[in-house]
Amino acid sequence: MIRTVKPKNARAKRALEKKEAKLVENTKQALFIPGQTSNKALHDIIVDLSALKKPDMKRFNRKNDIKPFEDVSNLEFLSEKNDTSLMVLTTNSKKRRNNLTFIRTFGYKIYDMIELQVAENMKLFQDFKAQTFNVGLKPMFTFQGSAFDTHPVYKQIKSLFLDFFKGETTNLQDVAGLQHVISMTIQGDFQDGEPLPNVLFRVYKLKTYRSEQGGKKLPRVELQETGPRLDFKIGRVHTPTADMVKEAMKRPKQLEPKTKKNVERDDMGDQFGRVHLGKQDLGKLQTRKMKGLKSKFDQVGDEEDYLNDRESELNVTEDSGDDSYGEDFTTATDIQVDEPAKKKQRSN
């Protein structure tokens, strides 16, 4: 392990702060290491794979005598020294031809490893002579085969390649940045106890053409293979322990989403909220703003006096017993009504 020392200047202090644990980790860096028995074919393969990983990669030129399944101390040292959590080691032997060992680390400790041997029918970028995509773009992935979701070895391969090529984690989406697809396919079916079939690694570039139906808004999409084309044969596998998996999958409490009370989502993703209302006071209910309804115009006392006076007058008239209504009052019998004039008959 690297000996930890106190920084002597501000530059060294900033370098150590970058290596410290963060709530949101930086983009994972990849380190490509040629082994002691590496050859020209393996060198060309890691050059093409590193081009897919750019700019988050480092590549060694000198060969290193490292045996990952026997001694992991050298790998852990290089991981901490170069601040990388992804590594690819190239080796070649009579038993394991053109072997690539993909390695992941957690806390500068080996998390998992898997050996993938490249078949002889490989093709690189230069063999296709096609226009490639821009550097630093996030690829799209396709995994063809149900074993990628059920079999533990293929699940590990899927997780490793997603972690290796996913790039920077961001919420921004731009359709113009979707320029290439990485496809991984399981070659054939298999039963329990049978040798695991190969994994086909392909890279395609998206090409859009104007369609008759959709026009520019809905173009016709075609895939053009750009390479590298690699057929992987699965070799030795090293899986992480249960304690390391639990520690690696742990999420900080600061990043956990806060639960909102009385807010729910249905199966379609629509958001619903529940509002709780207290007892409503109708006396404070807002009514129409009229001048006559203001409190300063209330005449509650005068109305009561007026009603009392009217009741006393009515009582006096009832006691007097006089049914006359006054001299000026006339009834319907006093009105003389003239008879209507007769209509003259029309003579023929």
Disulfide bonds with the S-S distance in Angstrom:
none
